[in-house]
């Protein structure tokens, strides 16, 4: 199971691959508003997360994830087998 810092670092790395611009990513950044991912890029990012961490993000949870921190915390809970 990854630590929060590990999940945050990997989340940021995966996000950078989907962004059109180069900038620092903060945990409080909104994935769509601040980082500029459109709905297709968000779905691809979610797929990247699922593959990298070998987890399944339920649709209703995915819709509730808006910030980088939200994603990192969800990874921890899903990796531990708990529901966020």
PDB file of N, CA, C and O in Angstrom:
ATOM      1  N   UNK A   1       0.846  -1.180   0.000  1.00  0.00           N
ATOM      2  CA  UNK A   1       0.000   0.000   0.000  1.00  0.00           C
ATOM      3  C   UNK A   1       0.892   1.246   0.000  1.00  0.00           C
ATOM      4  O   UNK A   1       1.832   1.342   0.789  1.00  0.00           O
ATOM      5  N   UNK A   2       0.592   2.188  -0.883  1.00  0.00           N
ATOM      6  CA  UNK A   2       1.422   3.395  -0.956  1.00  0.00           C
ATOM      7  C   UNK A   2       1.160   4.339   0.214  1.00  0.00           C
ATOM      8  O   UNK A   2       0.091   4.307   0.822  1.00  0.00           O
ATOM      9  N   UNK A   3       2.137   5.172   0.517  1.00  0.00           N
ATOM     10  CA  UNK A   3       1.936   6.235   1.504  1.00  0.00           C
ATOM     11  C   UNK A   3       1.241   7.396   0.799  1.00  0.00           C
ATOM     12  O   UNK A   3       1.144   7.419  -0.428  1.00  0.00           O
ATOM     13  N   UNK A   4       0.759   8.358   1.584  1.00  0.00           N
ATOM     14  CA  UNK A   4       0.131   9.534   0.986  1.00  0.00           C
ATOM     15  C   UNK A   4       1.117  10.262   0.081  1.00  0.00           C
ATOM     16  O   UNK A   4       0.768  10.642  -1.036  1.00  0.00           O
ATOM     17  N   UNK A   5       2.336  10.458   0.552  1.00  0.00           N
ATOM     18  CA  UNK A   5       3.347  11.173  -0.231  1.00  0.00           C
ATOM     19  C   UNK A   5       3.630  10.458  -1.552  1.00  0.00           C
ATOM     20  O   UNK A   5       3.792  11.093  -2.594  1.00  0.00           O
ATOM     21  N   UNK A   6       3.686   9.137  -1.490  1.00  0.00           N
ATOM     22  CA  UNK A   6       3.924   8.343  -2.687  1.00  0.00           C
ATOM     23  C   UNK A   6       2.759   8.469  -3.670  1.00  0.00           C
ATOM     24  O   UNK A   6       2.965   8.674  -4.866  1.00  0.00           O
ATOM     25  N   UNK A   7       1.542   8.345  -3.158  1.00  0.00           N
ATOM     26  CA  UNK A   7       0.379   8.451  -4.042  1.00  0.00           C
ATOM     27  C   UNK A   7       0.274   9.857  -4.630  1.00  0.00           C
ATOM     28  O   UNK A   7      -0.103  10.012  -5.792  1.00  0.00           O
ATOM     29  N   UNK A   8       0.602  10.878  -3.843  1.00  0.00           N
ATOM     30  CA  UNK A   8       0.572  12.252  -4.333  1.00  0.00           C
ATOM     31  C   UNK A   8       1.619  12.448  -5.434  1.00  0.00           C
ATOM     32  O   UNK A   8       1.325  13.046  -6.470  1.00  0.00           O
ATOM     33  N   UNK A   9       2.816  11.955  -5.217  1.00  0.00           N
ATOM     34  CA  UNK A   9       3.887  12.090  -6.211  1.00  0.00           C
ATOM     35  C   UNK A   9       3.506  11.414  -7.525  1.00  0.00           C
ATOM     36  O   UNK A   9       3.677  12.001  -8.594  1.00  0.00           O
ATOM     37  N   UNK A  10       3.003  10.210  -7.457  1.00  0.00           N
ATOM     38  CA  UNK A  10       2.634   9.474  -8.665  1.00  0.00           C
ATOM     39  C   UNK A  10       1.421  10.122  -9.332  1.00  0.00           C
ATOM     40  O   UNK A  10       1.353  10.193 -10.559  1.00  0.00           O
ATOM     41  N   UNK A  11       0.471  10.591  -8.533  1.00  0.00           N
ATOM     42  CA  UNK A  11      -0.692  11.295  -9.087  1.00  0.00           C
ATOM     43  C   UNK A  11      -0.234  12.506  -9.885  1.00  0.00           C
ATOM     44  O   UNK A  11      -0.724  12.735 -10.991  1.00  0.00           O
ATOM     45  N   UNK A  12       0.685  13.274  -9.351  1.00  0.00           N
ATOM     46  CA  UNK A  12       1.204  14.463 -10.042  1.00  0.00           C
ATOM     47  C   UNK A  12       1.934  14.075 -11.330  1.00  0.00           C
ATOM     48  O   UNK A  12       1.787  14.741 -12.355  1.00  0.00           O
ATOM     49  N   UNK A  13       2.718  13.003 -11.274  1.00  0.00           N
ATOM     50  CA  UNK A  13       3.421  12.540 -12.474  1.00  0.00           C
ATOM     51  C   UNK A  13       2.438  12.144 -13.568  1.00  0.00           C
ATOM     52  O   UNK A  13       2.632  12.485 -14.735  1.00  0.00           O
ATOM     53  N   UNK A  14       1.390  11.430 -13.196  1.00  0.00           N
ATOM     54  CA  UNK A  14       0.390  11.004 -14.174  1.00  0.00           C
ATOM     55  C   UNK A  14      -0.396  12.193 -14.719  1.00  0.00           C
ATOM     56  O   UNK A  14      -0.747  12.220 -15.898  1.00  0.00           O
ATOM     57  N   UNK A  15      -0.670  13.164 -13.871  1.00  0.00           N
ATOM     58  CA  UNK A  15      -1.365  14.364 -14.330  1.00  0.00           C
ATOM     59  C   UNK A  15      -0.531  15.150 -15.335  1.00  0.00           C
ATOM     60  O   UNK A  15      -1.061  15.643 -16.331  1.00  0.00           O
ATOM     61  N   UNK A  16       0.755  15.269 -15.082  1.00  0.00           N
ATOM     62  CA  UNK A  16       1.639  16.019 -15.987  1.00  0.00           C
ATOM     63  C   UNK A  16       1.582  15.476 -17.412  1.00  0.00           C
ATOM     64  O   UNK A  16       1.698  16.234 -18.375  1.00  0.00           O
ATOM     65  N   UNK A  17       1.406  14.182 -17.540  1.00  0.00           N
ATOM     66  CA  UNK A  17       1.318  13.559 -18.867  1.00  0.00           C
ATOM     67  C   UNK A  17       0.072  14.004 -19.623  1.00  0.00           C
ATOM     68  O   UNK A  17       0.037  13.957 -20.853  1.00  0.00           O
ATOM     69  N   UNK A  18      -0.937  14.430 -18.896  1.00  0.00           N
ATOM     70  CA  UNK A  18      -2.226  14.801 -19.501  1.00  0.00           C
ATOM     71  C   UNK A  18      -2.405  16.304 -19.647  1.00  0.00           C
ATOM     72  O   UNK A  18      -3.373  16.751 -20.262  1.00  0.00           O
ATOM     73  N   UNK A  19      -1.493  17.087 -19.095  1.00  0.00           N
ATOM     74  CA  UNK A  19      -1.635  18.549 -19.115  1.00  0.00           C
ATOM     75  C   UNK A  19      -1.025  19.152 -20.374  1.00  0.00           C
ATOM     76  O   UNK A  19      -0.047  18.639 -20.918  1.00  0.00           O
ATOM     77  N   UNK A  20      -1.622  20.249 -20.824  1.00  0.00           N
ATOM     78  CA  UNK A  20      -1.117  20.971 -21.990  1.00  0.00           C
ATOM     79  C   UNK A  20      -0.005  21.934 -21.628  1.00  0.00           C
ATOM     80  O   UNK A  20       0.793  22.308 -22.487  1.00  0.00           O
ATOM     81  N   UNK A  21       0.059  22.343 -20.368  1.00  0.00           N
ATOM     82  CA  UNK A  21       1.070  23.309 -19.931  1.00  0.00           C
ATOM     83  C   UNK A  21       1.967  22.687 -18.873  1.00  0.00           C
ATOM     84  O   UNK A  21       1.616  21.682 -18.255  1.00  0.00           O
ATOM     85  N   UNK A  22       3.120  23.293 -18.674  1.00  0.00           N
ATOM     86  CA  UNK A  22       4.045  22.842 -17.641  1.00  0.00           C
ATOM     87  C   UNK A  22       3.932  23.809 -16.469  1.00  0.00           C
ATOM     88  O   UNK A  22       4.168  25.009 -16.613  1.00  0.00           O
ATOM     89  N   UNK A  23       3.571  23.276 -15.319  1.00  0.00           N
ATOM     90  CA  UNK A  23       3.459  24.095 -14.108  1.00  0.00           C
ATOM     91  C   UNK A  23       3.545  23.184 -12.896  1.00  0.00           C
ATOM     92  O   UNK A  23       3.381  21.968 -12.999  1.00  0.00           O
ATOM     93  N   UNK A  24       3.806  23.793 -11.745  1.00  0.00           N
ATOM     94  CA  UNK A  24       3.791  23.028 -10.500  1.00  0.00           C
ATOM     95  C   UNK A  24       2.361  22.589 -10.209  1.00  0.00           C
ATOM     96  O   UNK A  24       1.400  23.295 -10.517  1.00  0.00           O
ATOM     97  N   UNK A  25       2.247  21.427  -9.620  1.00  0.00           N
ATOM     98  CA  UNK A  25       0.938  20.901  -9.243  1.00  0.00           C
ATOM     99  C   UNK A  25       0.872  20.865  -7.725  1.00  0.00           C
ATOM    100  O   UNK A  25       1.747  20.303  -7.066  1.00  0.00           O
ATOM    101  N   UNK A  26      -0.171  21.468  -7.182  1.00  0.00           N
ATOM    102  CA  UNK A  26      -0.387  21.490  -5.727  1.00  0.00           C
ATOM    103  C   UNK A  26      -1.538  20.554  -5.362  1.00  0.00           C
ATOM    104  O   UNK A  26      -2.428  20.332  -6.183  1.00  0.00           O
ATOM    105  N   UNK A  27      -1.538  20.006  -4.154  1.00  0.00           N
ATOM    106  CA  UNK A  27      -2.632  19.128  -3.742  1.00  0.00           C
ATOM    107  C   UNK A  27      -4.010  19.795  -3.838  1.00  0.00           C
ATOM    108  O   UNK A  27      -5.012  19.121  -4.073  1.00  0.00           O
ATOM    109  N   UNK A  28      -4.056  21.104  -3.657  1.00  0.00           N
ATOM    110  CA  UNK A  28      -5.343  21.812  -3.683  1.00  0.00           C
ATOM    111  C   UNK A  28      -5.828  22.141  -5.092  1.00  0.00           C
ATOM    112  O   UNK A  28      -6.939  22.647  -5.254  1.00  0.00           O
ATOM    113  N   UNK A  29      -5.017  21.862  -6.114  1.00  0.00           N
ATOM    114  CA  UNK A  29      -5.406  22.171  -7.489  1.00  0.00           C
ATOM    115  C   UNK A  29      -6.616  21.345  -7.920  1.00  0.00           C
ATOM    116  O   UNK A  29      -6.686  20.139  -7.685  1.00  0.00           O
ATOM    117  N   UNK A  30      -7.564  22.029  -8.555  1.00  0.00           N
ATOM    118  CA  UNK A  30      -8.729  21.367  -9.147  1.00  0.00           C
ATOM    119  C   UNK A  30      -8.276  20.771 -10.479  1.00  0.00           C
ATOM    120  O   UNK A  30      -7.640  21.449 -11.286  1.00  0.00           O
ATOM    121  N   UNK A  31      -8.601  19.526 -10.697  1.00  0.00           N
ATOM    122  CA  UNK A  31      -8.087  18.815 -11.858  1.00  0.00           C
ATOM    123  C   UNK A  31      -8.541  19.450 -13.174  1.00  0.00           C
ATOM    124  O   UNK A  31      -7.760  19.541 -14.121  1.00  0.00           O
ATOM    125  N   UNK A  32      -9.781  19.883 -13.235  1.00  0.00           N
ATOM    126  CA  UNK A  32     -10.267  20.480 -14.478  1.00  0.00           C
ATOM    127  C   UNK A  32     -10.045  21.991 -14.513  1.00  0.00           C
ATOM    128  O   UNK A  32      -9.487  22.511 -15.480  1.00  0.00           O
ATOM    129  N   UNK A  33     -10.468  22.684 -13.488  1.00  0.00           N
ATOM    130  CA  UNK A  33     -10.360  24.155 -13.494  1.00  0.00           C
ATOM    131  C   UNK A  33      -8.918  24.649 -13.479  1.00  0.00           C
ATOM    132  O   UNK A  33      -8.541  25.489 -14.296  1.00  0.00           O
ATOM    133  N   UNK A  34      -8.112  24.134 -12.558  1.00  0.00           N
ATOM    134  CA  UNK A  34      -6.746  24.634 -12.401  1.00  0.00           C
ATOM    135  C   UNK A  34      -5.745  23.990 -13.356  1.00  0.00           C
ATOM    136  O   UNK A  34      -4.838  24.656 -13.855  1.00  0.00           O
ATOM    137  N   UNK A  35      -5.913  22.691 -13.608  1.00  0.00           N
ATOM    138  CA  UNK A  35      -4.931  21.971 -14.411  1.00  0.00           C
ATOM    139  C   UNK A  35      -5.354  21.815 -15.871  1.00  0.00           C
ATOM    140  O   UNK A  35      -4.552  21.402 -16.707  1.00  0.00           O
ATOM    141  N   UNK A  36      -6.599  22.140 -16.177  1.00  0.00           N
ATOM    142  CA  UNK A  36      -7.051  22.193 -17.559  1.00  0.00           C
ATOM    143  C   UNK A  36      -7.405  20.878 -18.223  1.00  0.00           C
ATOM    144  O   UNK A  36      -7.500  20.827 -19.449  1.00  0.00           O
ATOM    145  N   UNK A  37      -7.605  19.804 -17.455  1.00  0.00           N
ATOM    146  CA  UNK A  37      -7.991  18.543 -18.074  1.00  0.00           C
ATOM    147  C   UNK A  37      -9.458  18.598 -18.479  1.00  0.00           C
ATOM    148  O   UNK A  37     -10.306  19.048 -17.709  1.00  0.00           O
ATOM    149  N   UNK A  38      -9.751  18.139 -19.690  1.00  0.00           N
ATOM    150  CA  UNK A  38     -11.145  18.046 -20.106  1.00  0.00           C
ATOM    151  C   UNK A  38     -11.690  16.687 -19.674  1.00  0.00           C
ATOM    152  O   UNK A  38     -10.966  15.893 -19.074  1.00  0.00           O
ATOM    153  N   UNK A  39     -12.949  16.415 -19.970  1.00  0.00           N
ATOM    154  CA  UNK A  39     -13.571  15.188 -19.470  1.00  0.00           C
ATOM    155  C   UNK A  39     -12.886  13.932 -20.014  1.00  0.00           C
ATOM    156  O   UNK A  39     -12.760  12.943 -19.292  1.00  0.00           O
ATOM    157  N   UNK A  40     -12.445  13.954 -21.265  1.00  0.00           N
ATOM    158  CA  UNK A  40     -11.741  12.798 -21.815  1.00  0.00           C
ATOM    159  C   UNK A  40     -10.404  12.586 -21.112  1.00  0.00           C
ATOM    160  O   UNK A  40     -10.047  11.456 -20.778  1.00  0.00           O
ATOM    161  N   UNK A  41      -9.670  13.665 -20.888  1.00  0.00           N
ATOM    162  CA  UNK A  41      -8.381  13.558 -20.196  1.00  0.00           C
ATOM    163  C   UNK A  41      -8.574  13.059 -18.763  1.00  0.00           C
ATOM    164  O   UNK A  41      -7.734  12.318 -18.252  1.00  0.00           O
ATOM    165  N   UNK A  42      -9.664  13.454 -18.113  1.00  0.00           N
ATOM    166  CA  UNK A  42      -9.943  12.977 -16.754  1.00  0.00           C
ATOM    167  C   UNK A  42     -10.171  11.464 -16.774  1.00  0.00           C
ATOM    168  O   UNK A  42      -9.673  10.751 -15.902  1.00  0.00           O
ATOM    169  N   UNK A  43     -10.915  10.977 -17.758  1.00  0.00           N
ATOM    170  CA  UNK A  43     -11.166   9.538 -17.855  1.00  0.00           C
ATOM    171  C   UNK A  43      -9.856   8.783 -18.138  1.00  0.00           C
ATOM    172  O   UNK A  43      -9.628   7.709 -17.581  1.00  0.00           O
ATOM    173  N   UNK A  44      -9.013   9.334 -18.988  1.00  0.00           N
ATOM    174  CA  UNK A  44      -7.728   8.703 -19.275  1.00  0.00           C
ATOM    175  C   UNK A  44      -6.826   8.721 -18.040  1.00  0.00           C
ATOM    176  O   UNK A  44      -6.114   7.755 -17.766  1.00  0.00           O
ATOM    177  N   UNK A  45      -6.863   9.825 -17.303  1.00  0.00           N
ATOM    178  CA  UNK A  45      -6.099   9.937 -16.065  1.00  0.00           C
ATOM    179  C   UNK A  45      -6.582   8.892 -15.053  1.00  0.00           C
ATOM    180  O   UNK A  45      -5.771   8.241 -14.394  1.00  0.00           O
ATOM    181  N   UNK A  46      -7.892   8.737 -14.934  1.00  0.00           N
ATOM    182  CA  UNK A  46      -8.452   7.736 -14.017  1.00  0.00           C
ATOM    183  C   UNK A  46      -7.991   6.338 -14.411  1.00  0.00           C
ATOM    184  O   UNK A  46      -7.671   5.519 -13.549  1.00  0.00           O
ATOM    185  N   UNK A  47      -7.957   6.069 -15.699  1.00  0.00           N
ATOM    186  CA  UNK A  47      -7.472   4.772 -16.184  1.00  0.00           C
ATOM    187  C   UNK A  47      -5.997   4.580 -15.843  1.00  0.00           C
ATOM    188  O   UNK A  47      -5.575   3.489 -15.458  1.00  0.00           O
ATOM    189  N   UNK A  48      -5.215   5.659 -15.989  1.00  0.00           N
ATOM    190  CA  UNK A  48      -3.801   5.604 -15.606  1.00  0.00           C
ATOM    191  C   UNK A  48      -3.650   5.249 -14.131  1.00  0.00           C
ATOM    192  O   UNK A  48      -2.822   4.412 -13.773  1.00  0.00           O
ATOM    193  N   UNK A  49      -4.451   5.886 -13.275  1.00  0.00           N
ATOM    194  CA  UNK A  49      -4.411   5.640 -11.821  1.00  0.00           C
ATOM    195  C   UNK A  49      -4.772   4.187 -11.529  1.00  0.00           C
ATOM    196  O   UNK A  49      -4.092   3.512 -10.757  1.00  0.00           O
ATOM    197  N   UNK A  50      -5.850   3.713 -12.154  1.00  0.00           N
ATOM    198  CA  UNK A  50      -6.292   2.337 -11.911  1.00  0.00           C
ATOM    199  C   UNK A  50      -5.204   1.333 -12.307  1.00  0.00           C
ATOM    200  O   UNK A  50      -4.941   0.370 -11.586  1.00  0.00           O
ATOM    201  N   UNK A  51      -4.588   1.569 -13.446  1.00  0.00           N
ATOM    202  CA  UNK A  51      -3.529   0.668 -13.916  1.00  0.00           C
ATOM    203  C   UNK A  51      -2.308   0.730 -13.006  1.00  0.00           C
ATOM    204  O   UNK A  51      -1.769  -0.304 -12.613  1.00  0.00           O
ATOM    205  N   UNK A  52      -1.879   1.928 -12.678  1.00  0.00           N
ATOM    206  CA  UNK A  52      -0.656   2.101 -11.875  1.00  0.00           C
ATOM    207  C   UNK A  52      -0.788   1.510 -10.473  1.00  0.00           C
ATOM    208  O   UNK A  52       0.152   0.909  -9.954  1.00  0.00           O
ATOM    209  N   UNK A  53      -1.966   1.688  -9.864  1.00  0.00           N
ATOM    210  CA  UNK A  53      -2.153   1.237  -8.486  1.00  0.00           C
ATOM    211  C   UNK A  53      -2.946  -0.068  -8.371  1.00  0.00           C
ATOM    212  O   UNK A  53      -3.189  -0.554  -7.266  1.00  0.00           O
ATOM    213  N   UNK A  54      -3.346  -0.632  -9.510  1.00  0.00           N
ATOM    214  CA  UNK A  54      -4.121  -1.871  -9.531  1.00  0.00           C
ATOM    215  C   UNK A  54      -5.369  -1.759  -8.647  1.00  0.00           C
ATOM    216  O   UNK A  54      -5.619  -2.593  -7.777  1.00  0.00           O
ATOM    217  N   UNK A  55      -6.140  -0.695  -8.903  1.00  0.00           N
ATOM    218  CA  UNK A  55      -7.386  -0.455  -8.170  1.00  0.00           C
ATOM    219  C   UNK A  55      -8.487  -0.187  -9.180  1.00  0.00           C
ATOM    220  O   UNK A  55      -8.217   0.013 -10.365  1.00  0.00           O
ATOM    221  N   UNK A  56      -9.723  -0.184  -8.712  1.00  0.00           N
ATOM    222  CA  UNK A  56     -10.872   0.173  -9.530  1.00  0.00           C
ATOM    223  C   UNK A  56     -11.549   1.371  -8.878  1.00  0.00           C
ATOM    224  O   UNK A  56     -11.933   1.311  -7.710  1.00  0.00           O
ATOM    225  N   UNK A  57     -11.696   2.449  -9.622  1.00  0.00           N
ATOM    226  CA  UNK A  57     -12.360   3.644  -9.100  1.00  0.00           C
ATOM    227  C   UNK A  57     -13.812   3.607  -9.560  1.00  0.00           C
ATOM    228  O   UNK A  57     -14.080   3.771 -10.750  1.00  0.00           O
ATOM    229  N   UNK A  58     -14.755   3.395  -8.645  1.00  0.00           N
ATOM    230  CA  UNK A  58     -16.166   3.382  -9.032  1.00  0.00           C
ATOM    231  C   UNK A  58     -16.585   4.726  -9.636  1.00  0.00           C
ATOM    232  O   UNK A  58     -16.075   5.776  -9.244  1.00  0.00           O
ATOM    233  N   UNK A  59     -17.506   4.683 -10.578  1.00  0.00           N
ATOM    234  CA  UNK A  59     -17.941   5.889 -11.280  1.00  0.00           C
ATOM    235  C   UNK A  59     -18.409   6.976 -10.337  1.00  0.00           C
ATOM    236  O   UNK A  59     -18.059   8.143 -10.511  1.00  0.00           O
ATOM    237  N   UNK A  60     -19.202   6.606  -9.334  1.00  0.00           N
ATOM    238  CA  UNK A  60     -19.720   7.624  -8.411  1.00  0.00           C
ATOM    239  C   UNK A  60     -18.599   8.281  -7.614  1.00  0.00           C
ATOM    240  O   UNK A  60     -18.687   9.460  -7.270  1.00  0.00           O
ATOM    241  N   UNK A  61     -17.552   7.524  -7.320  1.00  0.00           N
ATOM    242  CA  UNK A  61     -16.394   8.102  -6.626  1.00  0.00           C
ATOM    243  C   UNK A  61     -15.611   9.007  -7.569  1.00  0.00           C
ATOM    244  O   UNK A  61     -15.194  10.097  -7.178  1.00  0.00           O
ATOM    245  N   UNK A  62     -15.410   8.568  -8.789  1.00  0.00           N
ATOM    246  CA  UNK A  62     -14.683   9.365  -9.771  1.00  0.00           C
ATOM    247  C   UNK A  62     -15.341  10.732  -9.950  1.00  0.00           C
ATOM    248  O   UNK A  62     -14.654  11.747 -10.059  1.00  0.00           O
ATOM    249  N   UNK A  63     -16.656  10.755  -9.979  1.00  0.00           N
ATOM    250  CA  UNK A  63     -17.382  12.016 -10.143  1.00  0.00           C
ATOM    251  C   UNK A  63     -17.186  12.949  -8.948  1.00  0.00           C
ATOM    252  O   UNK A  63     -17.333  14.164  -9.083  1.00  0.00           O
ATOM    253  N   UNK A  64     -16.857  12.396  -7.791  1.00  0.00           N
ATOM    254  CA  UNK A  64     -16.682  13.198  -6.576  1.00  0.00           C
ATOM    255  C   UNK A  64     -15.247  13.698  -6.388  1.00  0.00           C
ATOM    256  O   UNK A  64     -14.996  14.548  -5.535  1.00  0.00           O
ATOM    257  N   UNK A  65     -14.317  13.181  -7.170  1.00  0.00           N
ATOM    258  CA  UNK A  65     -12.916  13.578  -7.039  1.00  0.00           C
ATOM    259  C   UNK A  65     -12.670  14.839  -7.855  1.00  0.00           C
ATOM    260  O   UNK A  65     -12.810  14.832  -9.078  1.00  0.00           O
ATOM    261  N   UNK A  66     -12.304  15.919  -7.174  1.00  0.00           N
ATOM    262  CA  UNK A  66     -12.098  17.156  -7.915  1.00  0.00           C
ATOM    263  C   UNK A  66     -10.680  17.709  -7.787  1.00  0.00           C
ATOM    264  O   UNK A  66     -10.198  18.384  -8.696  1.00  0.00           O
ATOM    265  N   UNK A  67     -10.011  17.432  -6.675  1.00  0.00           N
ATOM    266  CA  UNK A  67      -8.659  17.981  -6.486  1.00  0.00           C
ATOM    267  C   UNK A  67      -7.613  16.863  -6.512  1.00  0.00           C
ATOM    268  O   UNK A  67      -7.938  15.679  -6.424  1.00  0.00           O
ATOM    269  N   UNK A  68      -6.379  17.269  -6.634  1.00  0.00           N
ATOM    270  CA  UNK A  68      -5.263  16.325  -6.616  1.00  0.00           C
ATOM    271  C   UNK A  68      -5.242  15.582  -5.274  1.00  0.00           C
ATOM    272  O   UNK A  68      -4.995  14.376  -5.234  1.00  0.00           O
ATOM    273  N   UNK A  69      -5.497  16.293  -4.197  1.00  0.00           N
ATOM    274  CA  UNK A  69      -5.546  15.691  -2.865  1.00  0.00           C
ATOM    275  C   UNK A  69      -6.656  14.644  -2.782  1.00  0.00           C
ATOM    276  O   UNK A  69      -6.453  13.573  -2.210  1.00  0.00           O
ATOM    277  N   UNK A  70      -7.830  14.944  -3.349  1.00  0.00           N
ATOM    278  CA  UNK A  70      -8.935  13.977  -3.354  1.00  0.00           C
ATOM    279  C   UNK A  70      -8.496  12.663  -3.991  1.00  0.00           C
ATOM    280  O   UNK A  70      -8.780  11.585  -3.468  1.00  0.00           O
ATOM    281  N   UNK A  71      -7.808  12.759  -5.115  1.00  0.00           N
ATOM    282  CA  UNK A  71      -7.362  11.562  -5.834  1.00  0.00           C
ATOM    283  C   UNK A  71      -6.351  10.792  -4.996  1.00  0.00           C
ATOM    284  O   UNK A  71      -6.448   9.571  -4.875  1.00  0.00           O
ATOM    285  N   UNK A  72      -5.391  11.487  -4.424  1.00  0.00           N
ATOM    286  CA  UNK A  72      -4.353  10.827  -3.620  1.00  0.00           C
ATOM    287  C   UNK A  72      -4.954  10.108  -2.416  1.00  0.00           C
ATOM    288  O   UNK A  72      -4.548   8.993  -2.092  1.00  0.00           O
ATOM    289  N   UNK A  73      -5.897  10.728  -1.768  1.00  0.00           N
ATOM    290  CA  UNK A  73      -6.546  10.097  -0.604  1.00  0.00           C
ATOM    291  C   UNK A  73      -7.413   8.903  -1.028  1.00  0.00           C
ATOM    292  O   UNK A  73      -7.465   7.895  -0.323  1.00  0.00           O
ATOM    293  N   UNK A  74      -8.084   9.014  -2.162  1.00  0.00           N
ATOM    294  CA  UNK A  74      -8.895   7.900  -2.665  1.00  0.00           C
ATOM    295  C   UNK A  74      -8.007   6.699  -2.995  1.00  0.00           C
ATOM    296  O   UNK A  74      -8.382   5.554  -2.742  1.00  0.00           O
ATOM    297  N   UNK A  75      -6.841   6.966  -3.556  1.00  0.00           N
ATOM    298  CA  UNK A  75      -5.901   5.885  -3.870  1.00  0.00           C
ATOM    299  C   UNK A  75      -5.540   5.124  -2.600  1.00  0.00           C
ATOM    300  O   UNK A  75      -5.523   3.893  -2.597  1.00  0.00           O
ATOM    301  N   UNK A  76      -5.253   5.848  -1.524  1.00  0.00           N
ATOM    302  CA  UNK A  76      -4.901   5.200  -0.257  1.00  0.00           C
ATOM    303  C   UNK A  76      -6.017   4.294   0.234  1.00  0.00           C
ATOM    304  O   UNK A  76      -5.777   3.151   0.623  1.00  0.00           O
ATOM    305  N   UNK A  77      -7.229   4.808   0.212  1.00  0.00           N
ATOM    306  CA  UNK A  77      -8.368   4.034   0.726  1.00  0.00           C
ATOM    307  C   UNK A  77      -8.691   2.854  -0.167  1.00  0.00           C
ATOM    308  O   UNK A  77      -8.977   1.762   0.324  1.00  0.00           O
ATOM    309  N   UNK A  78      -8.649   3.063  -1.482  1.00  0.00           N
ATOM    310  CA  UNK A  78      -8.934   1.953  -2.399  1.00  0.00           C
ATOM    311  C   UNK A  78      -7.829   0.917  -2.350  1.00  0.00           C
ATOM    312  O   UNK A  78      -8.108  -0.275  -2.474  1.00  0.00           O
ATOM    313  N   UNK A  79      -6.603   1.328  -2.174  1.00  0.00           N
ATOM    314  CA  UNK A  79      -5.485   0.386  -2.066  1.00  0.00           C
ATOM    315  C   UNK A  79      -5.594  -0.459  -0.811  1.00  0.00           C
ATOM    316  O   UNK A  79      -5.165  -1.612  -0.783  1.00  0.00           O
ATOM    317  N   UNK A  80      -6.173   0.125   0.224  1.00  0.00           N
ATOM    318  CA  UNK A  80      -6.337  -0.588   1.493  1.00  0.00           C
ATOM    319  C   UNK A  80      -7.596  -1.450   1.488  1.00  0.00           C
ATOM    320  O   UNK A  80      -7.862  -2.177   2.445  1.00  0.00           O
ATOM    321  N   UNK A  81      -8.371  -1.364   0.399  1.00  0.00           N
ATOM    322  CA  UNK A  81      -9.587  -2.157   0.307  1.00  0.00           C
ATOM    323  C   UNK A  81     -10.782  -1.511   0.963  1.00  0.00           C
ATOM    324  O   UNK A  81     -11.849  -2.118   1.048  1.00  0.00           O
ATOM    325  N   UNK A  82     -10.616  -0.271   1.434  1.00  0.00           N
ATOM    326  CA  UNK A  82     -11.736   0.437   2.060  1.00  0.00           C
ATOM    327  C   UNK A  82     -12.386   1.355   1.051  1.00  0.00           C
ATOM    328  O   UNK A  82     -11.781   1.729   0.046  1.00  0.00           O
ATOM    329  N   UNK A  83     -13.589   1.702   1.321  1.00  0.00           N
ATOM    330  CA  UNK A  83     -14.326   2.626   0.446  1.00  0.00           C
ATOM    331  C   UNK A  83     -14.116   4.044   0.961  1.00  0.00           C
ATOM    332  O   UNK A  83     -14.380   4.299   2.136  1.00  0.00           O
ATOM    333  N   UNK A  84     -13.645   4.994   0.119  1.00  0.00           N
ATOM    334  CA  UNK A  84     -13.419   6.367   0.579  1.00  0.00           C
ATOM    335  C   UNK A  84     -14.692   7.044   1.025  1.00  0.00           C
ATOM    336  O   UNK A  84     -14.663   8.203   1.439  1.00  0.00           O
TER     337      UNK A  84
END
